[in-house]
Amino acid sequence: MDSKELKKKYIEFFKKKGHAEIKSSPLVPENDPTVLFTTAGMHPLVPFLLGQPHPSGKRLVGVQKCLRTGDIDDVGDPTHNTFFEMLGNWSLGDYWKEDAIKWCYEFLKDELKIDMNKLHVTVFAGNETVPKDEESAKIWKSLGIPEDRIHYMGMEDNWWGPPGEEGPCGPDTEMFVDTGKSKCGPNCKPGCGCGKYFEIWNAVFMEYFKTKDGKFEPLKQKNVDTGMGVERTTAILNGYKSVYETDLFKPIMEKINELKEKSDEKAERIIADHLRASTFILAEKIPPSNVERGYVLRRLIRRAIRYGRLIGMKEGFVSKIAKTVIERYKEEYPEVKQNEEFILEELDKEEKRFLKTLESGLKVFNKIAKEGNISGEKAFLLFQSYGFPLEMTVELAKERGLKVDVEGFHKEYKKHQEISRKGAEKEFKGGLADTSYESIKLHTATHLLAEALRRVLKRDIIQKGSNITPERLRFDFNFDRKLTDEEIKKVEDLVNEKIKEGLPVYRKEMTLEEAKKIGAQGVFEEKYGDKVYVYFIDDFSKEICGGPHVKNTKELGKFKIVKQKSVAAGVRRIKAILLNNSDE
Ligand code: ALA
């Protein structure tokens, strides 16, 4: 069964159950300014999940194009994609758990002919605010799923939404197919990520509204929101090892095959995924840039180029692959064909721009290579300041008969993470020895500055060091050139605007994993479970930090940058002060 047949079957099935078909909305969400892209089929339905009547009724079905970048590092494995299609059926205050789960079961068994002996499901284990979902477990049992294939999991696995800072959400029940691969260990279970269990469908019982300050309030109506990944389900139905073998990727993979000089499964998958996603973003007329959606796009394109070079692709390959994507998707999503010229032109331009940056990196590499084998430190410098992935450095070194200290690179990477994590706390504590109000104000100003730099210059600005005295703040960050006067002014203006707005500053305690999920700034180590504080400046900035901070940005006065300089390759330093309003 190919993806087209799967979609047709799904929609027909739910139409028979009284659902009206709705069309895919754009990737750029219309209702939620707090997220960049539509991440699920429920997204365009938020107002209706909150109680507004939908013109097509209370039962809806459709397929939605989605984009998620949270799992970007997993792309290259058999199942993770940035762009994907999601089938879904929705009950807007109509049917509830019983029908929802029964129909899932019926569709999987009778329409998709999946062996129900291979089906595993997860249900919500409960927490302090929301009880264990015994009801769903009971329904699964009544359908013949035995207890040992029903897994109870907590908030991290069996809770869905909201996609933005606030919105509808609830516990869910997820469906997995056992691929028959052997267990990865004694704790192997659905959701462990080893690839034994393929997640194909999720049914969310949306009965809560999460508020900006983290409270869960009951919704006016109880909704069902389900999502079935088209790529994954097509793969499972055909017994494929990965989504890249499906009809959705086949022509794209063939094109890559034609253009490559070397084989590398992971690189080929990343290129296919990222350029498919890029084509769909560009089809909504978003060009690459250094902010927001354009920046996500830029990262996807550049990552694809880096991997393309790794397997010997020649300049111009990006738009060639995108052309194949357009041909594959033009019938289902006419916008890709309608905007073909824009898509291909922008991709060519971005490829040229990026190759220039890489060239300067290559010059540095050549210098380093003259000195012999590449140390971990040098490999890290190339990674950090010139965007060279480790694999590329290794590859280039190999061509010259040189070795790279890979272990040293990882050590350096780790050290660096630790330094930037602890650096913030320690250096600040140093400056804070006086615990003066002036220092505390400058600390909050540092958070505003960091976020303003991200918004004005580029999204991936990270703190390389920070030092605060009662007189001034000093902030080091990854940036490899002088800021123009205009950029300095923009940063100052943005910080001052946020001060004027009088934004509340507050902190929440959460696990590192949760902090990561909400996109808090800071360095994430693999040690999940540790509690951290995340400081929020309203919805402008969120950073893992030990504090302290002022209560409201209006306390800060006027922010002014007094100096900038380079302190190391690719590291820029800014010094800034706060003027009391009477100083002006
Ligand atoms: N909105 C739910 C999901 O994306 C169905 O998994």
Residues whose N, C-alpha, C, O or C-beta is under 5 A from the ligand:
A	BS01	LIG	T39 A40 M42 W160 N202 V204 D225 T226 G227
